[in-house]
Amino acid sequence: MKLHLAAILSGLVFGLGVTIAGMNNPEKVLDFLDIAGNWDPSLALVLAAATGTAGLSFRYILRRRCPIFGTKFHLPLSNDIEFRLVLGAGIFGIGWGIVGLCPGPAFTTLLLGQWQAYVFIAAMVAGMIVYQWIDARLAARRERAANPPANAVHNTVS
């Protein structure tokens, strides 16, 4: 029960912060991204505050043996910059720049009943499904290439 309560409270604090900062307002986000036009630098303060808070918090939190509501920390096992990471970040950035929403603020915007948020969430879920489908096929292809069937006939030139 404690874990669910912590998750609910964390979500409420996040949603409240996103709403107060104006990150669920696509026009404000697009104005922040429009540095050559009608630039609104106020979200830079949100970014600085979030980055500073996370930086300080992580240094303190990761000194613990384990999280308060868990048995171990789930941290990335690799810090390699791969093509898939760059491609995903690029797609995310393009979508954010076109629409003015990213997943967290989009979910808070659902509560406001704005149809654009519903379209965004539907497109995001569709993109996740398409990604899973493509990734599964590519993984299967890599597996077949790495482990050909034992009874495969190989043509060799002598």
N, C-alpha and C positions, 0 to 999 in steps of 0.2 A: 504494500500500500504506500510506503514511504517513497518508493521509486516512482510510482505513478503521480503522486502529489508533487514531487520534485520536477518531473517532466512537465506537468501542467503549469506549475508556477514559472518555470523557465520559459515556456512558450508564451505565457501571458506577459512576462517582462520583455521578451523579445518583440512581441507584437506591439506592445505599448511604446517601446523605444523606436521601432520602425515608424509607427504612426506619428509620434511626436516629432521625429526628425523629418518627416515628410517624404520618406523613401517609398511610400505606397502611393505617391502622387506622380504618375508618369511624366507630367509636364515639368515638375521640379527636377526630376532625374535627368530628363532630356536637356533642360537648361544647364544643368551641371556638366553634362557631357559636351555641350556646345561652346567650347572655349573660344571659338572664333566669332561667335555671335552674341546672343543674349546670355552670357555666362553667369550662373548663380553659384558662387563659391561656397555656399553654406554647407553643402554636403561634404566638403573637404574637412570641415570641423568634425563632422560625424565620423568620417573615416579616421581622422587623427585620434579622436577619443576612443574609438573602438580598437584601433591598432595598439594604442598605448595601454588600454585596459587589458587587452589580451596578452600583450607582452609581459606586463607585470604579473598578471594572474598566473600565466603558465609557469613562470620561474618559481613561484611559490607552490603551486599545485603539484607540479611534477617532482617536488622534493618528497612528497608523500609516498608511502609504499604502494598504496592503492587508492582508487577513488572512494569517496564516501559511500556511494550507492553501487559499488561494483567490486569485483575481485581483482581486476587488473585494468591498466590503461590500454586503450586501443589506439596505438600510434602507427603512422605509416612505417612500413618495413623498408621502404626504399625512398631515396630522395633523387632518383634519376629523373631527368627531364626527357620524356619519350615523346614520339610523334603523336600518340593518342592523347597525351596530356595537352600538348600545344594545340592540337586540332579542337579538342573539347573546350579549352579556354577561349579559343578564337570564335567558335560557334556561340558560346555563352555571351561573349562580349558583343558580337554582332546582334544577337537577339536582344540584349539589354539596350543597345544603342538604337535599335529600330523601335522597340516597344516602350522602353522606359521602365520596365519591370524586371525583377529577377525573382526566383522562386519564393524566398521568404516573404518579401513585401506583397507578392501576388496573393499568397494565402491570406494575409491580413486584409487585402482589398476585397476578397470574396465576401467578407462580412458586411461590406458596404453595398453589396448588390450591384456592383458595376459589371456590365456584361463583358467588358474587355478582359477582366480578370478570369472569367470563366473560359473565354476563348484561349487565353494564354495558358491556363492550366491544362486544358484539353490538348493543346498543341504540344506542351511540354511532356505530357504523359505519352502522347503518340510518338514523340521523338525518342523517349526512353524505350518504348516497345520496339521501334524500328532498330534502335541501336542494339538491343539485346538480340534481336533476330539476326542482324548482320554479324555481330560479334560471335554468336554461336556457330554460324556457318564458317566464318574465317578460322575459328579455333578448330573446328572439325577438319577443315582443309589442311591446316598446319599439322594436326595429329596424323592425318593420312600420309602426308609427305614425310613426316619424321619416322613413321612406323608402317612401311608398306606391308601388305599381306605376305605371309610366309610362302604361299604357293604361287606367288606372282612369277611369271616367266620373264626373264631378262634376256634381251637380245644382245649378244656380245659379238664383237668382231675379233676373229683370231688372226 
